[in-house]
Amino acid sequence: MDPEELLKILEQGESESVGFKELPDEDIGRDICAMANSGGGWIFMGVKGDGSVCGCDTGVAREFISPYLNMITPEVKVDFHEIGISDLNILALNISPSDSMCVIGRIAYIRTGTTVRPLTLQEFMLRRGELPPDHTGSKVNLLLKR
């Protein structure tokens, strides 16, 4: 990705497939897992929530992220790209969609709009094809259907 492409993405703001972080934090594994479970996308380190570039130490960011990648199962493919804009460095993570539901700390996450949330057990099973699409999972609803 070149700087011009990045600037266009930053102008459009965050979305279901684009996230901004000034620095990686303890939620980075969750965020990567959610992005992979939601069809893949980009997370840009060194970018404020409003899309303005603040830059980051890309080497330190990579080192911080690495252990979190090892906690995600199954493994998620993440390509790192370093992009320079006006003497500031951005670390761009290109996260591939997961072929199967990935989890971190036994929890599967998805990205809905610009937010990340855990899947319920019912959603997890439905996405894995373990429940029929019309299954409610509620004992009350099952009793009412009798």
C-alpha positions as YAML, in Angstrom:
chain: A
units: angstrom
residues:
- id: 1
  name: MET
  ca: [0.00, 0.00, 0.00]
- id: 2
  name: ASP
  ca: [1.38, 3.40, -0.90]
- id: 3
  name: PRO
  ca: [0.88, 6.64, 1.09]
- id: 4
  name: GLU
  ca: [-1.74, 7.99, -1.34]
- id: 5
  name: GLU
  ca: [-3.89, 4.86, -0.94]
- id: 6
  name: LEU
  ca: [-3.56, 5.10, 2.83]
- id: 7
  name: LEU
  ca: [-4.61, 8.76, 2.89]
- id: 8
  name: LYS
  ca: [-7.77, 7.91, 0.93]
- id: 9
  name: ILE
  ca: [-8.63, 5.17, 3.45]
- id: 10
  name: LEU
  ca: [-7.98, 7.51, 6.38]
- id: 11
  name: GLU
  ca: [-10.32, 10.11, 4.87]
- id: 12
  name: GLN
  ca: [-13.13, 7.54, 4.74]
- id: 13
  name: GLY
  ca: [-12.72, 6.70, 8.43]
- id: 14
  name: GLU
  ca: [-13.12, 3.48, 10.35]
- id: 15
  name: SER
  ca: [-15.51, 0.80, 9.15]
- id: 16
  name: GLU
  ca: [-16.17, -2.89, 9.58]
- id: 17
  name: SER
  ca: [-13.02, -3.64, 7.57]
- id: 18
  name: VAL
  ca: [-10.80, -0.72, 8.69]
- id: 19
  name: GLY
  ca: [-9.63, 0.08, 12.22]
- id: 20
  name: PHE
  ca: [-7.35, 2.80, 13.64]
- id: 21
  name: LYS
  ca: [-5.13, 2.61, 16.72]
- id: 22
  name: GLU
  ca: [-2.57, 5.08, 17.98]
- id: 23
  name: LEU
  ca: [-0.60, 2.22, 19.55]
- id: 24
  name: PRO
  ca: [-1.23, -1.49, 19.97]
- id: 25
  name: ASP
  ca: [-2.76, -2.34, 23.35]
- id: 26
  name: GLU
  ca: [-3.94, -5.43, 25.20]
- id: 27
  name: ASP
  ca: [-7.03, -5.58, 22.94]
- id: 28
  name: ILE
  ca: [-4.99, -6.07, 19.75]
- id: 29
  name: GLY
  ca: [-5.42, -9.86, 19.72]
- id: 30
  name: ARG
  ca: [-9.17, -9.49, 20.14]
- id: 31
  name: ASP
  ca: [-9.26, -6.87, 17.37]
- id: 32
  name: ILE
  ca: [-7.28, -9.05, 14.94]
- id: 33
  name: CYS
  ca: [-9.46, -12.07, 15.74]
- id: 34
  name: ALA
  ca: [-12.64, -10.02, 15.18]
- id: 35
  name: MET
  ca: [-11.37, -8.66, 11.87]
- id: 36
  name: ALA
  ca: [-10.47, -12.15, 10.64]
- id: 37
  name: ASN
  ca: [-13.90, -13.49, 11.67]
- id: 38
  name: SER
  ca: [-15.63, -10.58, 9.93]
- id: 39
  name: GLY
  ca: [-14.15, -11.06, 6.47]
- id: 40
  name: GLY
  ca: [-10.71, -9.55, 6.99]
- id: 41
  name: GLY
  ca: [-9.47, -5.99, 6.66]
- id: 42
  name: TRP
  ca: [-6.87, -3.51, 7.88]
- id: 43
  name: ILE
  ca: [-5.76, -2.18, 11.25]
- id: 44
  name: PHE
  ca: [-3.53, 0.89, 11.10]
- id: 45
  name: MET
  ca: [-1.16, 1.61, 14.01]
- id: 46
  name: GLY
  ca: [-0.10, 5.23, 14.38]
- id: 47
  name: VAL
  ca: [-3.50, 6.64, 13.43]
- id: 48
  name: LYS
  ca: [-5.89, 8.40, 15.82]
- id: 49
  name: GLY
  ca: [-9.59, 7.57, 15.92]
- id: 50
  name: ASP
  ca: [-10.38, 10.62, 13.80]
- id: 51
  name: GLY
  ca: [-8.06, 9.39, 11.01]
- id: 52
  name: SER
  ca: [-5.22, 11.81, 11.71]
- id: 53
  name: VAL
  ca: [-1.70, 10.40, 11.55]
- id: 54
  name: CYS
  ca: [0.29, 10.44, 14.80]
- id: 55
  name: GLY
  ca: [2.86, 7.77, 13.86]
- id: 56
  name: CYS
  ca: [4.32, 4.96, 15.93]
- id: 57
  name: ASP
  ca: [7.53, 3.02, 16.41]
- id: 58
  name: THR
  ca: [6.77, 0.20, 13.98]
- id: 59
  name: GLY
  ca: [9.43, -2.13, 15.41]
- id: 60
  name: VAL
  ca: [8.07, -1.81, 18.95]
- id: 61
  name: ALA
  ca: [4.51, -2.23, 17.65]
- id: 62
  name: ARG
  ca: [5.43, -5.47, 15.82]
- id: 63
  name: GLU
  ca: [7.11, -6.86, 18.93]
- id: 64
  name: PHE
  ca: [4.06, -6.01, 21.03]
- id: 65
  name: ILE
  ca: [1.63, -7.62, 18.56]
- id: 66
  name: SER
  ca: [3.57, -10.85, 17.96]
- id: 67
  name: PRO
  ca: [2.66, -12.71, 21.19]
- id: 68
  name: TYR
  ca: [-1.03, -11.90, 20.66]
- id: 69
  name: LEU
  ca: [-0.94, -13.47, 17.20]
- id: 70
  name: ASN
  ca: [0.32, -16.68, 18.80]
- id: 71
  name: MET
  ca: [-2.73, -16.74, 21.11]
- id: 72
  name: ILE
  ca: [-5.24, -16.85, 18.24]
- id: 73
  name: THR
  ca: [-6.41, -20.27, 17.08]
- id: 74
  name: PRO
  ca: [-6.52, -21.29, 14.37]
- id: 75
  name: GLU
  ca: [-3.66, -19.13, 13.13]
- id: 76
  name: VAL
  ca: [-4.65, -15.92, 11.35]
- id: 77
  name: LYS
  ca: [-2.66, -14.65, 8.37]
- id: 78
  name: VAL
  ca: [-1.49, -11.08, 8.99]
- id: 79
  name: ASP
  ca: [0.77, -9.18, 6.61]
- id: 80
  name: PHE
  ca: [2.65, -6.19, 8.00]
- id: 81
  name: HIS
  ca: [3.33, -3.08, 5.91]
- id: 82
  name: GLU
  ca: [5.29, -0.02, 7.01]
- id: 83
  name: ILE
  ca: [4.12, 3.24, 5.45]
- id: 84
  name: GLY
  ca: [5.76, 6.63, 5.89]
- id: 85
  name: ILE
  ca: [3.75, 9.85, 5.77]
- id: 86
  name: SER
  ca: [5.39, 13.21, 6.52]
- id: 87
  name: ASP
  ca: [8.21, 11.72, 8.60]
- id: 88
  name: LEU
  ca: [5.74, 9.61, 10.60]
- id: 89
  name: ASN
  ca: [5.58, 5.82, 10.39]
- id: 90
  name: ILE
  ca: [2.42, 3.75, 10.29]
- id: 91
  name: LEU
  ca: [2.25, 0.00, 10.75]
- id: 92
  name: ALA
  ca: [-0.54, -1.43, 8.59]
- id: 93
  name: LEU
  ca: [-1.84, -4.90, 9.43]
- id: 94
  name: ASN
  ca: [-3.59, -6.60, 6.51]
- id: 95
  name: ILE
  ca: [-5.69, -9.32, 8.15]
- id: 96
  name: SER
  ca: [-6.91, -12.15, 5.93]
- id: 97
  name: PRO
  ca: [-10.38, -13.60, 6.46]
- id: 98
  name: SER
  ca: [-10.37, -16.71, 8.61]
- id: 99
  name: ASP
  ca: [-11.40, -19.95, 6.90]
- id: 100
  name: SER
  ca: [-12.89, -21.13, 10.20]
- id: 101
  name: MET
  ca: [-14.02, -19.25, 13.30]
- id: 102
  name: CYS
  ca: [-10.92, -18.17, 15.22]
- id: 103
  name: VAL
  ca: [-10.79, -17.56, 18.95]
- id: 104
  name: ILE
  ca: [-8.52, -15.94, 21.49]
- id: 105
  name: GLY
  ca: [-8.77, -16.94, 25.13]
- id: 106
  name: ARG
  ca: [-11.59, -19.34, 24.17]
- id: 107
  name: ILE
  ca: [-13.73, -16.45, 22.92]
- id: 108
  name: ALA
  ca: [-14.66, -15.69, 19.32]
- id: 109
  name: TYR
  ca: [-15.05, -12.02, 18.43]
- id: 110
  name: ILE
  ca: [-16.58, -10.23, 15.46]
- id: 111
  name: ARG
  ca: [-16.46, -6.68, 14.24]
- id: 112
  name: THR
  ca: [-19.84, -4.99, 13.85]
- id: 113
  name: GLY
  ca: [-19.41, -1.60, 12.23]
- id: 114
  name: THR
  ca: [-16.54, -0.02, 14.14]
- id: 115
  name: THR
  ca: [-17.02, -2.01, 17.35]
- id: 116
  name: VAL
  ca: [-15.80, -5.43, 18.45]
- id: 117
  name: ARG
  ca: [-17.96, -7.83, 20.43]
- id: 118
  name: PRO
  ca: [-17.83, -11.47, 21.52]
- id: 119
  name: LEU
  ca: [-20.07, -13.97, 19.79]
- id: 120
  name: THR
  ca: [-22.70, -15.69, 21.87]
- id: 121
  name: LEU
  ca: [-22.50, -19.48, 21.99]
- id: 122
  name: GLN
  ca: [-25.55, -19.65, 19.73]
- id: 123
  name: GLU
  ca: [-23.95, -17.31, 17.15]
- id: 124
  name: PHE
  ca: [-20.72, -19.27, 17.30]
- id: 125
  name: MET
  ca: [-22.49, -22.58, 16.68]
- id: 126
  name: LEU
  ca: [-24.63, -21.07, 13.92]
- id: 127
  name: ARG
  ca: [-21.56, -19.71, 12.11]
- id: 128
  name: ARG
  ca: [-19.85, -23.08, 12.37]
- id: 129
  name: GLY
  ca: [-22.93, -24.76, 10.89]
- id: 130
  name: GLU
  ca: [-23.73, -26.62, 14.09]
- id: 131
  name: LEU
  ca: [-27.24, -25.14, 14.38]
- id: 132
  name: PRO
  ca: [-29.94, -24.72, 11.76]
- id: 133
  name: PRO
  ca: [-30.51, -21.03, 10.83]
- id: 134
  name: ASP
  ca: [-33.97, -20.95, 12.47]
- id: 135
  name: HIS
  ca: [-32.77, -22.34, 15.83]
- id: 136
  name: THR
  ca: [-33.59, -19.96, 18.68]
- id: 137
  name: GLY
  ca: [-31.73, -21.80, 21.41]
- id: 138
  name: SER
  ca: [-34.34, -20.73, 23.94]
- id: 139
  name: LYS
  ca: [-36.06, -23.36, 26.10]
- id: 140
  name: VAL
  ca: [-39.06, -21.03, 26.40]
- id: 141
  name: ASN
  ca: [-39.40, -20.76, 22.62]
- id: 142
  name: LEU
  ca: [-39.00, -24.52, 22.24]
- id: 143
  name: LEU
  ca: [-41.77, -25.13, 24.78]
- id: 144
  name: LEU
  ca: [-44.08, -22.61, 23.09]
- id: 145
  name: LYS
  ca: [-43.64, -24.42, 19.77]
- id: 146
  name: ARG
  ca: [-45.11, -27.65, 21.25]
...
